[in-house]
Amino acid sequence: MKILGIETSCDETACAVVEDGVKVISNVVSSSSTLHSKTGGIIPEVASREQLKYMIPVLEEALILGEKAKKRISEKENKKNSPFSFSPFHSFASSIDAVAVTIGPGLIGSLLIGIETAKTISLLTNKPIIPVNHIFAHVYANWLDNKKVPKFPVVALIVSGGHTELFLIKSHTDWKWIGGTLDDAAGEAFDKTARLLGLGYPGGPEIAKMASSHAEFISASALSQTLKRVQGDIILPRPMIDTKDFNFSFSGLKTAVIREIGKTKQLNNDTISQFSYEIQEAITDVLVEKTIAAAKKYNVKSILLGGGVAANKRLSEKFKLSIARGELEISLHIPPASLCTDNAAVIASYAYFHHNPKPWQEIQTDPNLSVEVADF
């Protein structure tokens, strides 16, 4: 089964074609993050205008790439060339079995662009349309082009600019939300603290870059061997790290950074690097501690990461060290960076494993779509 996925929840315009939920035939993403970096954050109206601008070109490219792949397979099977049209809708009805689209959560203006596009395609081609919660879909980055298939039960950590959520997943249709952020998400904490330090947007990669250059307290080789924070002049809290639940809170971290900046005589490259290092350590410490605790409590076989922050190298390094040090028989699954950020391949993959089509007339935008209740 080939599914066309469409994702426009925020500042990425994305379309993809995925076969049987695991094979990526095409995956095209256009991001307006460069525009938002000038304002230090996303302006919803700008994001939706960019979605409208790039929706059709991205859709065409995804379908053309899909048709090219289909042509190569056909040529291999038939051992001969055949005429091929580069029209994006050439043989569309015969090559695509369904359309999947993000309905939420996200920015309403951006969501509408993708949803109306999907509804139009569904109407014109008479193909079923599958609504998708894109936070759930991030989990399925771990099934795409992956030779090491996750084994159930799993604990999944979805960590992004707007969400920090933990799920216990016993099967594709048996999900339980076990914890999440009470205020700021981890990615939001990266963005806000980066802005306080005068760094660019998005904040996660900027802080990671500055943190890696900080070698005053610990060498790079030693850092790769330790999970422990090295004591320095800048000490930040690890919010809720010792609570017995699986909730998170990162708003207080921003306040702590403001307080510590006030104590600093001046911000220069050295102090910014120190702050970046400690911010990254604080956020990743909490994420790893809570997730590992959940994995132990529920005796899972796999830990899955998803969302933009999952691309953070220090986070993955700490997970690997924690599993190894604890001698845990748990497999760790971290998608490539291209599948961590918002993309349509995960939308199509989720739709394959949760094939629940709706009439196009019933597809509605839900910017505040809940992640705590999985209606499968």
C-alpha positions in Angstrom: 0.0 0.0 0.0 1.3 3.4 -1.0 0.2 6.4 1.1 0.7 10.1 0.3 1.5 12.0 3.5 1.0 15.7 4.0 2.3 17.6 7.0 1.9 21.4 7.5 1.5 21.8 11.3 4.1 24.5 11.8 6.8 26.0 9.5 7.6 23.0 7.4 5.7 22.2 4.2 6.1 18.4 3.7 4.8 15.7 1.4 6.0 12.1 1.1 5.0 8.8 -0.4 5.6 5.7 1.8 5.0 2.1 0.9 3.6 -0.4 3.5 4.4 2.0 6.3 8.2 1.4 6.2 9.7 2.1 2.8 10.2 5.8 1.9 9.7 6.4 -1.8 9.9 10.2 -1.6 10.1 12.6 1.3 10.2 16.3 0.4 10.4 19.2 3.0 10.4 22.9 2.5 11.1 24.9 5.7 10.6 28.6 6.3 12.8 28.5 9.4 15.2 31.0 7.8 12.5 33.7 7.8 11.6 32.9 11.4 15.3 33.1 12.5 15.2 36.8 11.7 12.4 37.3 14.3 13.7 34.8 16.8 10.6 32.6 16.6 7.7 31.6 14.4 5.1 34.2 13.3 2.0 32.1 12.5 0.8 34.4 9.7 4.2 34.2 8.0 4.3 30.4 8.4 0.9 29.9 6.8 1.7 32.2 3.9 4.9 30.2 3.2 2.8 27.0 3.4 0.5 28.3 0.7 3.5 29.3 -1.4 5.2 26.0 -1.3 2.4 23.5 -0.9 1.9 22.6 -4.6 5.7 22.6 -5.6 6.4 20.3 -2.7 3.5 18.0 -3.6 4.6 17.9 -7.2 8.1 17.0 -6.3 7.1 14.2 -3.9 4.8 12.7 -6.5 7.4 13.0 -9.3 10.0 11.3 -7.1 7.4 8.6 -6.4 6.7 8.1 -10.0 10.4 7.9 -10.8 10.8 5.2 -8.3 7.8 3.4 -9.7 9.3 3.7 -13.1 12.6 2.2 -12.1 10.9 -0.7 -10.4 8.8 -1.3 -13.5 11.8 -1.2 -15.8 13.7 -3.6 -13.6 10.8 -6.0 -13.6 10.0 -5.8 -17.3 13.6 -5.4 -18.4 12.6 -2.7 -20.9 12.0 1.0 -20.9 8.5 2.5 -21.2 7.2 6.0 -21.9 7.1 8.2 -18.7 5.3 11.4 -18.1 6.6 13.9 -15.6 3.2 15.2 -14.8 2.9 15.0 -11.0 -0.6 13.5 -11.3 0.3 11.0 -13.9 -1.1 7.6 -13.0 -1.9 9.1 -9.5 -5.1 7.1 -8.9 -3.4 3.8 -9.7 -0.1 4.5 -7.8 -1.5 6.0 -4.5 -3.9 4.1 -2.3 -4.7 6.7 0.3 -3.9 10.3 1.5 -2.8 11.0 5.1 -2.8 14.5 6.5 -1.9 16.1 9.8 -5.0 17.6 11.4 -3.3 18.8 14.6 -1.9 19.8 17.0 -0.3 22.9 15.4 -0.9 26.4 14.0 -4.4 26.6 12.6 -3.4 28.6 9.5 -0.6 26.2 8.6 -2.8 23.2 9.3 -5.5 24.4 7.0 -3.2 24.6 4.0 -2.4 20.9 4.3 -5.9 19.8 5.1 -7.6 21.6 2.3 -5.0 20.2 -0.1 -5.6 16.7 1.1 -9.3 17.0 0.9 -9.1 18.3 -2.6 -6.9 15.3 -3.7 -9.3 12.9 -2.0 -12.3 14.4 -3.7 -10.7 14.4 -7.1 -9.2 10.9 -7.0 -11.8 9.2 -4.8 -9.0 8.0 -2.5 -9.6 7.6 1.2 -8.2 10.3 3.5 -6.7 9.4 6.9 -6.5 12.1 9.6 -3.3 12.0 11.7 -2.2 13.4 15.0 1.4 14.4 14.1 2.7 13.9 17.7 1.8 10.3 17.5 3.2 10.1 14.0 6.7 11.0 15.2 7.0 7.6 16.8 6.9 6.0 13.4 10.1 7.6 12.3 11.6 4.5 14.0 9.9 2.2 11.5 11.0 4.0 8.3 13.8 2.3 6.3 14.9 0.7 9.5 16.5 -2.8 9.5 16.1 -3.0 13.3 12.4 -3.0 13.9 11.3 -2.0 17.4 10.0 -4.7 19.6 6.9 -4.1 21.8 6.3 -3.0 24.5 8.1 0.3 24.1 8.4 3.6 25.8 8.5 6.4 23.4 9.8 9.9 24.1 8.5 12.6 21.8 10.5 15.7 22.4 10.1 18.8 20.2 9.6 22.6 20.2 6.0 22.3 21.4 5.9 18.9 23.1 7.6 16.7 25.6 5.6 13.5 25.9 6.1 9.9 27.2 4.0 7.0 25.9 3.8 3.4 26.8 3.0 1.5 23.6 2.2 -2.2 23.8 1.1 -2.6 20.2 0.3 -0.4 17.3 -3.2 0.0 18.7 -2.5 -0.1 22.4 -1.1 3.3 23.6 -1.0 5.0 26.9 0.2 8.5 27.7 2.2 8.3 30.9 3.6 11.8 31.2 4.4 15.1 29.6 5.4 18.7 30.1 3.4 20.8 32.5 4.6 24.0 30.9 7.4 24.6 28.4 8.6 21.8 26.2 12.2 20.9 26.0 12.6 22.4 22.5 10.9 25.6 23.7 13.3 25.8 26.6 16.2 25.5 24.2 14.7 28.3 22.1 14.0 30.6 25.0 17.3 30.2 26.7 19.1 30.6 23.3 17.4 33.9 22.8 18.5 35.0 26.3 22.1 34.3 25.3 21.8 36.2 22.0 21.9 33.0 19.9 19.9 32.3 16.8 16.7 30.3 16.1 16.0 27.4 16.4 17.8 27.4 19.7 18.6 23.7 20.1 21.2 23.4 17.4 22.7 26.8 18.4 23.1 25.8 22.0 24.5 22.4 21.0 27.1 24.1 18.8 28.2 26.4 21.6 28.1 23.6 24.2 30.5 21.5 22.1 33.1 24.3 22.0 33.1 24.5 25.8 36.2 22.7 27.1 37.1 24.6 30.3 35.7 22.1 32.7 35.8 18.8 30.8 37.5 17.4 27.6 35.5 16.1 24.7 36.8 12.5 25.3 36.0 12.6 29.0 32.5 14.0 28.3 31.7 11.0 26.1 32.4 8.7 29.1 30.3 10.4 31.8 26.7 11.0 32.5 27.6 13.3 35.5 27.6 17.1 35.3 30.9 18.7 35.9 30.9 21.4 38.6 31.5 24.9 37.2 30.6 28.5 38.0 27.2 28.1 36.3 24.9 25.6 38.0 21.3 25.2 36.8 18.5 23.1 38.2 17.2 19.8 36.8 13.5 20.5 37.1 11.4 17.6 38.5 14.2 15.1 37.9 13.6 13.4 41.3 9.8 13.2 41.2 8.2 9.7 40.9 5.9 10.6 38.0 6.8 11.0 34.4 6.0 14.7 34.0 8.4 17.4 32.9 8.7 21.1 33.6 11.2 23.4 31.9 9.8 26.9 32.5 11.8 27.3 35.7 15.0 26.6 33.8 14.6 29.8 31.8 14.1 31.7 35.0 17.2 30.2 36.4 19.2 31.2 33.3 17.9 34.8 33.7 19.0 34.8 37.3 22.5 33.4 36.5 22.9 35.9 33.6 22.2 38.6 36.0 25.2 37.4 38.1 27.5 37.4 35.2 29.5 40.5 34.5 29.3 40.1 30.8 28.3 37.7 28.2 31.1 36.7 25.8 31.9 33.6 23.8 33.3 31.8 26.9 30.4 32.5 29.2 27.8 31.8 26.5 29.6 28.4 25.9 29.4 27.7 29.6 25.7 28.5 29.8 25.0 26.5 26.6 26.8 23.5 28.0 24.9 23.6 31.3 21.6 24.2 29.6 22.0 21.2 27.4 23.2 19.1 30.3 20.2 20.1 32.4 17.6 19.4 29.8 19.1 16.1 28.6 19.7 14.9 32.2 15.9 15.2 32.9 14.8 13.6 29.6 17.1 10.6 30.1 16.4 10.1 33.8 12.6 10.1 33.3 12.5 8.0 30.2 14.9 5.3 31.7 12.8 5.2 34.9 9.6 4.7 32.8 11.3 1.9 30.8 12.3 0.1 34.0 8.9 0.5 35.6 7.0 -1.0 32.6 9.7 -3.5 31.7 9.8 -2.5 28.1 11.9 -4.0 25.3 12.6 -0.8 23.4 13.0 2.9 23.9 12.0 5.1 20.9 12.8 8.8 20.4 11.1 11.2 18.1 10.7 14.9 17.5 13.3 17.6 16.6 15.2 17.5 19.9 15.8 13.7 19.4 18.5 14.8 16.9 20.5 16.2 19.8 23.8 14.2 19.9 24.3 14.7 23.6 20.9 13.3 24.3 21.5 10.1 22.3 24.9 9.8 23.9 23.5 9.9 27.4 20.8 7.3 26.5 23.4 4.9 25.2 25.6 5.4 28.3 22.7 5.0 30.7 21.5 1.8 29.1 25.0 0.4 29.0 25.8 1.4 32.6 22.6 0.0 33.9 23.1 -3.2 31.9 19.6 -2.9 30.6 18.3 -5.3 28.0 16.6 -2.5 26.1 17.1 -1.6 22.5 17.4 2.1 21.7 15.9 3.5 18.5 16.8 7.0 17.3 15.8 8.1 13.8 18.1 10.0 11.5 17.9 13.8 11.9 15.9 14.2 8.7 13.1 12.1 10.2 13.2 13.8 13.7 12.0 17.1 12.5 8.5 17.6 11.1 8.1 15.6 7.9 5.4 13.8 5.9 7.0 10.3 5.8 6.0 9.8 9.5 2.5 10.9 8.7 2.1 8.3 5.9 3.7 5.6 8.1 1.4 6.2 11.0 -1.6 6.2 8.6 -0.6 2.7 7.4 -0.4 1.2 10.9 -3.6 3.1 11.9 -5.7 2.9 8.8 -8.8 4.7 9.9 -10.1 6.7 6.9 -12.8 9.3 7.2 -15.0 11.0 4.6 -13.3 14.1 3.3 -16.2 16.2 4.5 -15.5 15.1 8.1 -11.8 16.1 8.1 -11.4 19.1 10.4 -8.5 21.2 11.7 -7.9 20.7 15.5 -4.9 22.9 16.5 -5.3 21.8 20.1 -5.6 18.1 19.4 -5.0 16.1 22.6 -2.0 13.8 22.9 -3.2 12.3 26.2 -5.9 10.1 24.7 -5.2 7.9 21.7 -8.5 7.0 19.9 -7.5 4.0 17.8 
